């Protein structure tokens, strides 16, 4: 059954999406509620499963990396060769995500690198 959210809960979720590490006092100021009410509402959102985790979004540029994406279309290969390729890139230390797809490309992946040669 869907959970009904009022505008204050929606605003809390919006602000947490922008910065999940901000203190309740700053969040309260932004949504126009007391710190205690915001804490209570966030706890309810967690208990009801609307919020499952708080996580960091890393600005890789500040670490000296660039995010690169690659899209692969397999041609004239066997399923065994494709699987070996996928296993290879999944194990590569620079690769941060891998996805198979249908349509124009068979595979997409993202990686962090210091420069284009890396």
N, C-alpha and C positions, 0 to 999 in steps of 0.2 A: 504494500500500500504506500503510495507516495506521501512524503512528508510535506506539510504546508509550512512555508516560511513567510514571515512578515518582512516588511521593508528593512527593519533593523537587523534581522538575521541575514538578509541578503547583503546589506551594507557591511556587516562584520565579515562575511565570506569574501566579499570583494576586497576589503582591506587586507585580510589575511592572505589572499592570493597575491597581492602586491608585495607583502612583506610578512611572512609568517612568524618572524622573530621579534616583532615589535611588542613592547610591554603592553599589558592590559590598560595602563593609564593612557598611553598614546592612542590606543585603539578606541578607548572610551571617548576621548576628546573628539576623534574623527566621526564617530557615529552618534554622538550626543546622548550618551548614557553614562551611568556611574561605572567605576572600575569593577565593583562587585557584581553589577548586573551583567556586564560584558563577560566576566569570568564565568558566571552562571550559564549564560547563553552559549558560550564556547564549549563548556563541559557538556551541555545538553546536545550540542551538535556532534560532539565526539561520541557520546553514549548512544545516540540514535544512528550512528554510522554515516552521517552526512560528511563528517571529516574523519578520514581514516588514518592519515599521517601528516606530519609537518616535515617538510624537506627543504634543503637548500638548493637554490638555482645558482650554479657556478658561472661566473663571468670568466671564461677561459682566456679571453684576451688579456686580462690582468695577470694571468699566469704566463703570458708570452706565447699562447697557442692560438691557432686559427682553426675553426671548425670547417671541415670539408665534407662534402657528400659525394658519393659515387653511385652510379646507376648502371647495372649490368644487364645485358640481353644475351643469354646463352644461344650460340648457334653451332650446329654440327658438333655437339658434345654428347657424351653419354651421361646418364644419371649418376653414375659412379664418379665421373670427373667433376660434375657439378657439386656433388656432396663433399668431395675432397677439398674443393675450392672453398666452400662454405665453412668447413671445419677449420681450414687454414686461417681465414680472416677472422673467425670468431675468437681464435686463440691469440691473434695479434694484439700486442699491448696498446697500440694507438687506436684501435677500433672501439667505439663506444656504443654502437647499436647496429643491429643487422635486421633486415626485414625482407621477407619474400613477398612478391606481389604478382598480380595478374595484369595483363595489359601490355603497354609498351615495353616495360622492363620486367625482368624476372627476379631481380635482386637489387636491393638498395642498402647502403651502409654509410655510416658517418664515422669520422675519425678526427682526432686532434693532432695537429702537427705544428712544429715551430716554423717551418717554411715549406714551400712547394716541393723541394727535393726530398724532404723527410717522408 
